[in-house]
Amino acid sequence: LFGRAISAGIAGQAEADRRLARGILSIPRLFGLPVTSSVFLMRSRDDLPSIQGVPVIEDASDYTIEQRFRPRTSMAVSYNYRFTRKHVFMTQRKSALDLDERYNVARLTGTFAWDTRDDPLDTRRGWFHSSGLEYAPAALGSDLRFVKYVLQQFYFRTLGRDVVLASAFRATRSTSFTSSSSAAAPPAILITNTSPAMPRRSSTFLRDA
């Protein structure tokens, strides 16, 4: 497109209690630099557990702008802005007390990964480390305000010819600045997710689709 390499894709999912559509647009270089810029779009509708026999629906829209680059071959850095808008409601409202909640979650996320494994598909030795910091302030338009940090550390070492020793450590620290009595506080049904890198069986270890 206009002389630039651009990747695009769409995907859909349809189940009895879940409908979802996703789209992605990605550019591998930015002003000649090896920085991958991507835009992710998502729209979903989920059937949640009913309340007193009345069906509950969750509509969600999600928009993410992300950039990724590698300072070294064994390192990867990403940062993104993600905005999620949700609407949870009962399909048959009988009174003003019935569930009908709308709320936004806007966050900035930074992730760093360091990978010295000899083979991501069949690891026998090496380290894998990832750290992710997520910040959702009111200034970004988030009804749920919090800070969350996730650290993961993996170490692999061979013992003899056929034995591989693997160890793992994971730590999470989060702080919420949203008062449960606040009118803007979303219902407890919301689940936030930080996605630092995981040592999955692939050479790409930074983006959690």
C-alpha positions in Angstrom: 0.0 0.0 0.0 1.6 3.3 -1.2 4.9 1.4 -1.5 4.9 0.0 2.0 4.5 -3.5 3.2 1.4 -3.9 5.3 -0.1 -7.0 6.8 -3.9 -7.3 7.5 -6.1 -10.0 8.7 -9.5 -10.8 10.1 -10.9 -13.6 12.2 -14.2 -14.7 13.5 -15.5 -17.0 16.2 -19.1 -18.3 16.7 -20.1 -20.5 19.6 -23.4 -21.1 21.4 -22.6 -18.5 24.0 -19.9 -16.4 22.3 -19.6 -14.4 19.1 -16.4 -12.6 18.3 -14.7 -10.7 15.4 -11.1 -9.5 15.2 -9.1 -7.5 12.8 -5.4 -6.5 12.6 -3.4 -4.1 10.6 0.4 -4.2 10.9 3.4 -2.3 9.4 6.9 -3.9 9.9 8.9 -0.7 9.7 8.4 2.9 10.9 10.3 5.7 9.1 12.9 3.1 8.0 13.4 1.8 11.6 12.7 -1.9 12.5 9.7 -1.0 14.7 6.6 -3.0 14.1 3.4 -0.9 14.5 0.0 -2.6 14.8 -3.6 -1.8 15.3 -6.0 -4.5 16.8 -9.8 -4.3 16.7 -12.2 -6.6 18.5 -15.9 -6.8 18.9 -17.6 -9.5 20.9 -20.9 -10.6 22.6 -21.0 -13.2 25.4 -23.9 -14.9 27.1 -23.1 -14.7 30.9 -24.8 -16.8 33.6 -28.4 -15.8 34.0 -29.8 -13.9 37.0 -33.1 -15.3 38.4 -33.7 -17.0 35.0 -33.1 -13.8 33.0 -30.3 -14.0 30.4 -27.4 -11.6 30.8 -25.4 -10.3 27.9 -21.9 -8.7 27.7 -21.1 -6.5 24.7 -17.5 -5.5 24.4 -15.4 -3.4 22.0 -11.6 -3.4 22.2 -9.0 -1.2 20.4 -5.3 -1.5 20.7 -2.4 0.5 19.2 1.0 -1.3 19.7 4.6 -0.9 18.7 7.3 -3.6 19.1 11.1 -3.6 18.5 14.1 -5.7 19.3 17.2 -3.8 20.7 19.1 -7.1 20.4 18.3 -10.5 18.9 17.6 -12.0 22.4 15.5 -9.0 23.6 12.1 -7.7 22.7 10.2 -4.6 23.9 6.6 -3.6 23.3 4.3 -0.8 24.5 0.6 -0.2 23.7 -2.5 1.7 24.5 -5.6 -0.4 24.9 -9.2 0.8 25.3 -12.0 -1.6 26.2 -15.7 -0.6 26.4 -18.2 -3.0 28.0 -21.9 -3.1 28.4 -23.4 -5.8 30.7 -27.2 -6.0 30.8 -30.2 -8.2 31.3 -32.2 -8.9 28.2 -35.5 -8.5 30.0 -35.5 -5.6 32.4 -38.3 -5.6 34.9 -37.2 -2.8 37.2 -34.6 0.0 37.5 -32.6 -2.3 39.8 -31.9 -4.8 37.1 -28.3 -5.1 35.8 -27.4 -2.5 33.1 -23.8 -1.4 33.5 -21.5 0.4 31.0 -17.8 1.0 31.8 -14.5 1.7 30.1 -11.0 0.3 30.8 -8.1 2.3 29.3 -4.6 1.2 29.9 -1.0 1.7 28.9 1.1 -1.4 28.9 4.9 -1.9 28.6 6.5 -5.4 28.2 10.2 -6.4 28.1 11.3 -10.0 27.2 14.8 -11.5 27.3 15.3 -15.0 25.7 18.5 -16.9 25.6 17.0 -20.4 25.1 18.8 -22.6 22.6 15.6 -23.7 20.9 12.1 -22.3 21.7 10.5 -25.5 20.3 12.7 -27.9 22.2 14.5 -26.1 24.9 17.4 -27.7 26.6 19.2 -24.8 28.2 18.9 -21.0 28.6 16.9 -18.3 30.3 13.6 -16.7 29.6 12.5 -13.5 31.4 9.5 -11.2 30.9 8.2 -8.2 32.8 4.9 -6.4 32.1 3.7 -3.1 33.6 0.1 -2.0 33.2 -1.3 1.4 34.2 -4.9 2.5 33.9 -5.4 6.0 35.2 -8.6 8.1 35.0 -6.8 10.6 32.7 -7.0 7.9 29.9 -10.7 7.5 30.4 -10.7 4.4 32.5 -13.4 3.8 35.1 -11.3 1.0 36.6 -8.0 2.6 37.8 -5.1 0.4 38.7 -1.4 -0.4 38.4 -0.3 -4.0 37.8 3.2 -5.6 37.4 3.8 -9.2 36.3 7.3 -10.9 36.4 8.1 -14.3 35.0 11.4 -16.1 35.0 12.2 -19.5 33.5 15.5 -21.4 33.5 16.4 -24.6 31.6 19.5 -26.8 32.1 20.5 -30.2 30.8 21.4 -33.0 33.2 23.2 -35.6 31.2 22.1 -36.3 27.7 18.4 -37.0 28.1 17.3 -35.0 31.1 16.3 -31.3 31.2 15.8 -29.5 34.4 13.3 -26.6 34.2 12.4 -24.1 36.9 9.9 -21.2 36.9 9.1 -18.2 39.0 6.1 -15.9 38.7 5.2 -12.8 40.8 2.3 -10.4 40.4 1.7 -7.1 42.2 -1.3 -4.9 41.6 -2.9 -1.9 43.3 -6.4 -0.6 42.6 -7.3 3.1 42.9 -11.0 2.6 42.3 -13.3 2.8 45.3 -15.9 0.0 45.4 -18.4 2.6 46.5 -17.8 4.9 43.6 -20.6 5.3 41.1 -18.1 4.9 38.3 -16.7 1.6 39.6 -17.6 -1.3 37.2 -19.3 -4.5 38.5 -17.2 -7.3 39.9 -17.8 -9.3 36.7 -14.9 -7.4 35.0 -11.7 -9.4 34.8 -8.5 -7.5 33.8 -5.7 -9.1 31.9 -2.0 -8.2 31.6 -0.2 -10.2 28.9 3.5 -10.2 29.4 5.5 -12.5 27.3 5.3 -16.3 27.9 7.8 -18.9 26.8 5.5 -20.7 24.5 6.5 -23.1 21.8 7.2 -20.5 19.2 10.0 -18.1 18.2 7.6 -15.2 18.5 7.2 -14.5 22.2 5.9 -11.0 22.7 2.4 -10.7 21.5 -0.5 -12.4 23.2 -3.3 -12.6 20.8 
